[in-house]
Amino acid sequence: ACPEPQFAVCLLWMLGTLCNTVLPPRLSTEAAGPQTQKLHTRLRVALEQHRSTFASVLECVKVEDEEQTVQTNSSLFAPSAQDLSFGLRCGKVTCTQLVEASIAVLEATVGEDGEAIGRRNPESGSGINCIVGECFKQALAEAREKDEVLSRWLSRKSSATEGTVTHQTCPGASPVLPPFFGVPIVSKEPFPTKGLACTNGLAIYKGNKAAGDCPYVDRIRKLGFIVLGVTNVSEACMWMESYSTVFGRTRNPFDLTRTPGGSSGGSCATVAAHGVAVAVADDVGGSTRIPSSFCGLFGHKPTGGLLPNTGSHYDSCVNDLCRICQPGFTARSAKDLIVLYREMALGFGIDGPVTEAEDPLWHTKYKGVGARSNPNWLSMVEERTSEGPRSQVKSSEATSRQVLKRIFVLQPHWALEGHDSSADLIRLLILAPLVMIMPLIIMIGRTAIAAALTCISLVAVIHMVTASSWCSAASTRAAHQREALPSGIRSILEQRANSSLNLIGRWLISPAPAELQQLIHEVVARLAGRHPTDADARWPVDALQAPLDITPYVYYTDKRRKFVESARCQASEDLAQHPSSGPREVAKEPAVAVAHHVEVIPVSMKELEVDWWFFLWAGKMGANETETFAEKIGLIPAGSSVSPCQHAYMFIREVLTWLVGLSKHTFPALILAIADWYIFDKSANEKLAVKAEALRTRLHALLSEAANVESSAQHCNGATNHSILVLPTLPYTRPPHHDWLPLLFFLDSCYTSVWNAMELPATQIPLRAKSCSMGAKGCSAQMSQLPVGCSIVGLRDEVTLAVAAYLEEHAPSLVHASEVVRV
């Protein structure tokens, strides 16, 4: 029913349960150290040197069209990518100015103690070590070329008369600029970018440089971005800290003693440090959402197959891994992500989500009867004009209303009514020693005493499983909270796809702490149109009922682009009528409308089968891998016939080499290589992959409400209904470097990795935890709670991103990207 209890697993089981019960995780606080203060000083100086550039962008942002539905909350030194693009189209700034400002900030992220970009820097310095390869000279040259195009485009726009604008108006000027023309960006190192480092964090590829751009980077350039460099990753992009023996360790710009997450920690640290407004990331098990949470940013894992990852990670994304591992972005604004993913899927000069030329293997495997179609974007239609292909967004008036119908909220309990922690702890203290000595008893032999102890252990196991509230039938059905639900949804929640219990997942996976759950409660309350109070500890079903029309966000486009691209408007004259009076204030929260309804349904960890999440992801990954992790990192020669004894010798030798500081591999990579070879059962991967598909079908039915005709995702009263699931991104904040927490509670990564296995879109939103006030108990004026995040899961990318954009606009005090340098 559950994985075979081995000695090491039982030890982790006992330690994890004791820590989860006695020492539950909390939202820790931080105080900037001297090295962090040095970094912040350098960043502020670099930003102040280019203050006029940012002020010009902010001046343009202040001018918004009257029809602009979704507004931005940008501050002076934290503009969004669309703000930068709008500033360029207004003629207030140039591409060269934006690139120079980004380069100055990126150079400020390098420490003062002999550190440099592209080398393994010491961890004792004051640098972030986020950029591991730069092309600043080429970027400046490209920016100057784009400035010439922009100058001709502005001249053509200002001299054009009423009517259709053609090429003859200004020869050499394109009638339509790419959506992010001239905006700086950084890519992730495993994505080949011409002339820059491409090692995937592996020592065996040290010194390698990409000969050309991969399809994903090529799409980025088609959208008009200017690539400045590539960012650091973890070894083989398989750990939640961006550290490798090739380029060293990336540190969090908010606190250099803590990790920015991984494997996209370099990209997220760059955005958090104000280096760029958006950066490339990719996600195989949370590699985009975890670092976005640790750095206080927005991040999105798209639907499997939405974007091409051909050529990345040294072509290791084979079979279904091309859908499990998906490239993406991290940004300071959710509205940037909406436009980015839509344009990357089918935008300026892009023919489709994944073309056959970009990924022939994907098209070959899924071609024919029963093949999964490419994910489409609800709000995108393709318009072919004489000037070439471009994307256009339907107006909200011409499309159906998109309404959020139900919100499922994951509760930090295995059963909705909770369980007696003290009783579970007493049973564990009695059971754990017995379970740990069972392998020793079996090895000693069948004696009377051994048989008696074995019987006692089995009885203790049966007693804990049957007596625990987590597996009781009453706690599964929770009749007092399920009576109001439609029968279809109720039956889906009661019938687990995996009926057996995974005891290891049950005891090692940490629930969200009370502080984080309270923030998630506030998020759900805002979505439901109600401001929570301190007395609102929990909510009953159907208690929160208010409208949430997300149509303007699903079909969101920056109407300022339409305003500035119009031949009838002259941006310079219009902008002069709205002078800037200083830094822009954070938008005030608008009043909440009351109509329609949103149904909030709390679900337990057992009902969603959280105990199996990590194992289903690992099984699906293992079922599609063509080589072991030890072969991937170069620990064992690929394709070689090595005996188990030789494998053991290689592992022991490498561990001893690591202990003396001479290994070419990181400790998490060695642990994963050993676990992949000795612990994970290769024959069980196919079975776990089948179970993963069963859970995927169940979750899809739950979110689409296919069993309930009344609430099915069909047009009802002119609206299309949608459902989402809200849950923590991780149950803890960013840990310090060399911390034991991620290693001991590695199963907690299931909160993010499961959605890769399910191939469902998931959006990470940053939550602003309340700062400790001066004089508060246990706090000082210099200490504040670390930013945390929650995830929004749905069936469509544009829906989860639209919800994130709604929260960003309507709850800026709760959902907003964190800023290192504040004005």
Buried (B, 14 or more C-beta within 10 A) or exposed (E): EBBEBEEEBBEBBBBBBBBBBEEBBEBBBBEBEEBBEBBBEBBBEBBEBBEEBBBBBBBBBBBBBEEBBBEBBBBBBBBBBBBBBBBBBBBBBBBBBBBBBBBBBBBBBBBEEEBEBBEBBEBEBBBBBBBBBBBBEBBBBBBEEBBEBBBBBBBBBBEBEEEEBEEEBBEEBBBBBBBBBBBBBBBBBBBBBBBBBBBBBBBBBBEBEBEEBBBBBBBBBBBBBBBBBBBBBBBBBBBBBBBBBBBBBBBBBBBBBBBBBBBBBBBBBBBBBBBBBBBBBBBBBBBBBBBBBBBBBBBBBBBBBBBBBBBBBBEBBBBBBBBBBBBBBBBBBBBBBBBBBBBBBBBBBBEEBBBEEBBEBBBEBBEEEEEEEBBBBBBBEEEEEEEEBBBEBBEBEEBEBBBBBBBBBBBBBBBBEBBEEEEBBEBBEEBBEBBBBBBEBEEEEEEEEBEEBBEEBEEBBEEBBEEBBBBBEEBBBBEEBBEEBBEBBBEBBEEBBBEEBBBBBBBBBBBBBEBBBBBBBBBBBBBBBBEBEEEBEEBEBEEBBBBBBBBBBBBBBBBBBBBBBEBEBBBEEBBEEEEBEEBBEEBEBEEEEEEBBBBBBBBBBBBBBBBBBBBBBBBBBBBBBEEBBBBBBBBBEEEEEEEEEEBEEBBEEBBEBBEEEEBBBBBBBBBBBBBBBEEBEEEBBEEBBEBBBBBBEBBBBBBBBBBBEEBBBEEBEEBBBBBBBBBBBBBBBBBBBEBEBBBBBBBBBBBBBBBBBBBBBBBBBBBBBEEBEEEEEEBEEEBBBBBBBBBBBBBBBBBBBBBBBBBBBBBBEBBBBBBBBEB
